[in-house]
Amino acid sequence: MTGTRRTLTALTCGTALVAATVTGGATAAADDTGGEGDLANRTAQQISDDAVHELLAAKSLRLRSATSTDPTRLDLTLDRDGNCAGHISKGPLGRVDLVKRGKDVWMKPDAAFWKSQFPGEEGSADARAYQGRFLHGTTDDDFLQRLTAACDLRGFQRQLAAPDTSSPPDSPSPSFTLTKGRPTTEEGTRVLPVTKKGGGAAQTVYVAIEGRHYPRKLVTEIDGETGTIQLGDYDRPVPSRTPDPGATTDISVLEGPVQSV
C-alpha cells in the first residue's frame, strides 16, 4: 500500500426513491378477481395494510434494490439487530462483498472497484495486493458506518411506516387513487399488485396471494425515474459465518481518513 492519502468514494446505500409504500387514498376494484385467493374480497386499502403489517413484523429479510438514477445495486440479507451479508455493486465501477455482525464489518472490493477508486498503477497494485481479501473494521469507522447504513432493517421499517410529511401542514390533502391490479407472478410467487397514483407519482406494491401476504416487490415511478425494491426470504436468519482471519486485513492499512466524496 502506498503512502498516498486514501479517499474512497462511498457506495450509495439509500433506497429513498422506493421507500414509500402504498398507503392511503380512495380505492378502486380490479375488473377481475380470478386467482386472488383470500384477497378477492378485500379492498386495495386492506391488502396494502396487510402487506405493511407483514413487512413491519419481519425479523429478517433479503432486500435487492435498483434505481434508474444510479448504477448502484444492493443485494443484502439483513435483520433487526443490524447484521447483514451480501454485496453492493456500482456496475462498471466495481462491487464490494459485505458482512456485518454487530459492530464488526468486513468488506471485499473487487479489482474493478480498486481501479475505479485509484486510477493507474496504484489501483492495479491494490487490486493485486488485496485480491480475495476482506478489509475489517467496525462501525466506529465513519466510512464503514455509512457503507453499512442499508443493513438497518429497523430503520427501513420505520421509514416505510412513517407518515407522509411531503406536503406543508396547511396545504390541502393531495388526491390519491388506490387500485387493485390483476394477479401476476413475481419470481415464481403469485402476487396481486396494488397501485397508488397521485401527485405525479405511481407506487405499486406486489403482495403475495398465498400464505402470509408479504410484499414481494415495491416499485416507485416519479418524474420518469423508477426505483425497485425486491423483498424475500422473510425471517430467514442472516448467515452468521464471518471471513477467516487469514483472509482478512485491518482497514487501517488505508492510510488517512476513509471518507465519502
N, C-alpha and C positions, 0 to 999 in steps of 0.2 A: 504494500500500500504506500503510495507516495505521501509526501508531507503537505500536499495541496489541501487547502481548507475545503471540507466536504459539504456540499449542499445538495440534498435530494429533493426532487420535485415530488410533492405528496400525491399519492393516488387518490382520486376522487372517490369517496365512500358514501356520499349522500344519496338518498333516494327521495328527495323532496318533491320531484315532479310527480311522483305517483304515490305520495304518502296519504293523500286524502282518499278515503273510500266512499262508497255510495251511502249517504245518509240524508234524510230529509227530502221533502218535496212532494208534490201531488203524484199519485200513482196511476198507471195505466196498465191494463192487462194485455198479454200477448194474444194473438188471434188463435193460437193452437196450444192446448195444454197437454197434448200427447207426449208420453215419455217423461213427464216431470216428476213422477213418483209422488211422495207426500208433499212436494212443493206445489202441486197443481192447484190446491185450494187456498194457497197463501198469496197475499198481495206482494208486490215488489218491495214495499217497505218492510214487511215481515221477514221476507227472505234476506234482505240486506241486514236487518237487525240480527238474524240468526247467524249470518256469516261473521259479523263483527264480534258477536259473543264468543264464537268458537275461536276466532283469532286471538282475542284478548285472554282466553283461558289457556292458550298453548304454553307449555313449559319449554318447548324447543321446537325448531323447525329448520327447514332448508330454504334459503332465500336466494333467488337469482334475479338480477336486475340489469336493465339496459335502457338507454335513452337515445333519442335521435340527435341530441345536442352534444354528446361527448362519447368518445370511443370506450370509456370505462365500462367494464362488465364485472359484476360481482357474482360469485358462486360460493356461498358460505352456509355452513350449518352452525346455528347459534342457539344459546339458551338464556334463561333469565339470570343466570349467575355471571353472565359476561364472557363465558367460554365460547370459542368458535374455532372452526377449521375449514379450510377451503382455499380459494385463490381470488386475486383481484387482477384483472387484465386491462391493459391500456392499448390493446390492439397491437399495431406495429411498434409501439414504444415499449413493449415488454409485458411481463407477467411476474407477479410475486405470489408464491405459495405462503400461506399464513396459518399459524397455530397460536391460539391464546388460551392459557389456563390460569385463571385468577389474574394476577398482575403480570405474569411471565408471558413474553411474546417472542415467537420465532418467525422470522421472515426469510424466504429463499428467493431472491431475484434470479431471473434467467439472464442469459447473455444479452438479449435484446434490451432488457431494462438497463443493465450497466452501460451499454453502448449509447443508449439514448440519453442517459444522465451525464456521461462524461465522454464526449466525442473524441475520436482519435485513439492514440495508443493507450492512454490512461484507461478508457473504458474497456478496451480489449484486454488489457492486463488484469483489470479487476474481474472481468468475466472468466478469465482463465484461473485466477487465484481462488475464486470463490465458487467455481463450478460444483454444483451439487451440495453446497454447504448452506446451512442456516446461520443467520445472524441473530443473536439472542440478546434480549434486554428486558426491561419492564416498562409498565405504563408510566413510571416516573419520568421516562424519556418523552419529551413533548412530541417528537415525530411519531414514535410508536403509539402514543395515546391517540393522536389524530388518525393514524393509519388504521387503528382498530375501532374507530368510532362506530362502524357498521356492525360490530359484534354485540351491540347493546340491544337485546331483544326487548327488554322492558321499555327502553326509550322509544323503540319503533312502535310498540303497542300504545304507549302514551300519546305518541304523535297521531296515530290513527284515531284514538278516542277523543282527542282534543276538539272542542267546539270550533266552528269556523269563525275566525275573527278578521277575515279579509275585508269585510265591509265596515265603514265607520259606524259607531253606535247609533247615530241619529239618521242614518240613511235607510230608505225603505228596504225591506227584505227582498232579495232577488228572487225571481220566479224560476223554479226548477221543476222538471218533469222526471219522474222515476218510472221506468218501463221494463217489464219482463220481456226477454227475448225468447228465442226458440232453443230447445235443448241441442247441445252440440257435444263434441268430445275434445277434451284438452289433455294431451299426453296420456291417452288411454282411459281417462276418467270422464264419465258422463257429467256434464255441468250445465247449469242454467245461467245465462248472462242476465244481469240487471244493470241497466244503464241510466245514469243521471246526466241530464243535459240542462245547461243554463249558464248565463254569464259568459258565453263564448267558449265554454269548456264542455267536454264529454268525458265521463268517468264510468268505466264498466268493471264490475266485479263478476267473475265466473265462479259460481257456487256449486260445490259437489252435490249431486242429486241423491246418491245412495249413501247410507250410513250417516255419519256426522257431517253437517253441512258446512264444511270448511271452505273458505275462499281459496281457490287454486290459482287464480291469476287476477291481477289488478292492472288495468290499462287506463292511462290518462292522456287525453289529447287537448292541448292548449295552443292556440295560435299556430297551428300547423306542425307543432312539435309533439312527439309521442314518447311516453315513458311506460315501461312494462316491469312489473314485479311478478315473478312466478314463485309460488309457495307450495311446499310439500313436506313429506317426512315428518309430519306433526308428531311431537312427543317422543321422537327417537333421540336417544342421547347423543350429544356431541362426542365424536371419537376422543378418547382420553389419552391416546398414545402421543407422546411428545418426542421430538427428534433426539437421536442418540447423541450424547455429549461429544463423541468422536467425530461427528459431522457438524459440529456447532462452533461458531466463532463469536466472541463477545462483540456487541455492536460498537463498543468503544474504539475499535480499530478504525472507525470512520472519524478521522481527526477533525476537531472543530465541531460546532453545533450542527445537528442534523435538523433541518427545518424545511417547511414547505415554501414554494415560490408562488 
